[in-house]
Amino acid sequence: MSTAYLSAQPNENFIAHGGRVNSQGCHNDKKNSSYHCHTKNSLKDKLDSNKKNVIIESCYDGDTCTTREGEKIRLACIDTAELRGPKAQPNKGQAARDYLNNLIAGKEVFIKRITKDRYGRTVAELSINGKNIQKTMVKSGYANIYSKYAYQCSWSR
């Protein structure tokens, strides 16, 4: 059973929609392989979502980075050791973070946005010079495939 989502802003057209949206009115469009929002800022959101290259400022840990524009990126389909908290493995977490920073910090990367997570971060695949960063992290032993979300990345299924 599918429920249509109807959205309208003043002076805008109605949007009929058959997919589920998150709390921000956004979702993945599987037909067009894109992520978009049905909000008053949907044009801006759509333009931001279609941006294909970003410069990574730094990576906080082995699976979370920030762009020069301040966009928080959660690397899709992988999980790395935590730096803090009850399940923390600080030495492994620092090694993963340092490896990731050496790969992409200060560099322009290709971004394939997938969705937003519950913290508002963009979940995305990153690549540099045609090399998938998440796949590299797994092959190098710094990350594991996050089985719960592996369906989001074709290489991790």
Secondary structure, DSSP 8 states (H G I E B T S, - for coil): ----EEE--TTS--EEE-S---TTSEEEETTTTEEEE-STTHHHHHHHHT--EEEEEEEEETTEEEETT--EEEETTEE---SSSTT--HHHHHHHHHHHHHHHTTSEEEEEEEEE-TTS-EEEEEEETTEEHHHHHHHTTS-EE-GGGGGGSGGG-
